Amino acid sequence: MPEIAIITGHSLKDGKAILDTHYLGRSTKLAVSAAAKLEHAAAATGTDGEQKLENNQIVPDAGRDK
């Protein structure tokens, strides 16, 4: 944030207020969207971090055997 404020000429306080108001506004809609994305990511990943395909086949990790 300090770099943005320097470029735009805003104070840190004003810059943070702008970001919070226009880009980081907290709302139920945003929370529901974030939760859905988290659940989707968790469902697409195996217990040890392996990526799964839609049919639950595990994608081989080429770097794992090295």
CYANA upper distance limits for C-alpha pairs under 8 A (distance plus 0.5 A):
  1 MET  CA      5 ALA  CA      6.74
  1 MET  CA     12 LEU  CA      7.64
  1 MET  CA     15 GLY  CA      7.81
  1 MET  CA     16 LYS  CA      7.88
  2 PRO  CA      6 ILE  CA      6.72
  2 PRO  CA     12 LEU  CA      6.88
  3 GLU  CA      7 ILE  CA      6.89
  4 ILE  CA      8 THR  CA      6.60
  4 ILE  CA     15 GLY  CA      8.25
  5 ALA  CA      9 GLY  CA      6.03
  5 ALA  CA     10 HIS  CA      5.35
  5 ALA  CA     11 SER  CA      6.45
  5 ALA  CA     12 LEU  CA      6.46
  5 ALA  CA     15 GLY  CA      6.48
  6 ILE  CA     10 HIS  CA      7.35
  6 ILE  CA     11 SER  CA      8.41
 10 HIS  CA     14 ASP  CA      6.44
 10 HIS  CA     15 GLY  CA      6.21
 11 SER  CA     15 GLY  CA      6.50
 12 LEU  CA     16 LYS  CA      6.55
 13 LYS  CA     17 ALA  CA      6.72
 14 ASP  CA     18 ILE  CA      6.63
 15 GLY  CA     19 LEU  CA      6.77
 16 LYS  CA     20 ASP  CA      6.52
 17 ALA  CA     21 THR  CA      6.46
 18 ILE  CA     22 HIS  CA      6.44
 18 ILE  CA     23 TYR  CA      8.22
 19 LEU  CA     23 TYR  CA      5.61
 19 LEU  CA     24 LEU  CA      6.55
 20 ASP  CA     24 LEU  CA      5.00
 20 ASP  CA     25 GLY  CA      5.97
 21 THR  CA     25 GLY  CA      5.82
 26 ARG  CA     30 LEU  CA      7.12
 26 ARG  CA     31 ALA  CA      7.96
 27 SER  CA     31 ALA  CA      6.76
 28 THR  CA     32 VAL  CA      6.58
 29 LYS  CA     33 SER  CA      6.70
 30 LEU  CA     34 ALA  CA      6.66
 31 ALA  CA     35 ALA  CA      6.65
 32 VAL  CA     36 ALA  CA      6.66
 33 SER  CA     37 LYS  CA      6.78
 34 ALA  CA     38 LEU  CA      6.70
 35 ALA  CA     39 GLU  CA      6.65
 36 ALA  CA     40 HIS  CA      6.57
 37 LYS  CA     41 ALA  CA      6.63
 38 LEU  CA     42 ALA  CA      6.65
 39 GLU  CA     43 ALA  CA      6.60
 40 HIS  CA     44 ALA  CA      6.73
 41 ALA  CA     45 THR  CA      6.93
 42 ALA  CA     46 GLY  CA      8.25
 44 ALA  CA     51 GLN  CA      6.43
 44 ALA  CA     52 LYS  CA      5.83
 44 ALA  CA     53 LEU  CA      7.72
 44 ALA  CA     54 GLU  CA      8.43
 45 THR  CA     49 GLY  CA      5.94
 45 THR  CA     50 GLU  CA      5.93
 45 THR  CA     51 GLN  CA      5.09
 45 THR  CA     52 LYS  CA      6.22
 46 GLY  CA     50 GLU  CA      5.23
 46 GLY  CA     51 GLN  CA      6.52
 46 GLY  CA     52 LYS  CA      7.00
 46 GLY  CA     58 ILE  CA      8.28
 50 GLU  CA     58 ILE  CA      7.05
 50 GLU  CA     59 VAL  CA      7.33
 50 GLU  CA     60 PRO  CA      8.27
 50 GLU  CA     61 ASP  CA      7.96
 51 GLN  CA     58 ILE  CA      6.48
 51 GLN  CA     59 VAL  CA      6.10
 52 LYS  CA     56 ASN  CA      5.84
 52 LYS  CA     57 GLN  CA      6.03
 52 LYS  CA     58 ILE  CA      4.96
 52 LYS  CA     59 VAL  CA      6.26
 53 LEU  CA     57 GLN  CA      5.75
 53 LEU  CA     58 ILE  CA      6.70
 53 LEU  CA     59 VAL  CA      7.25
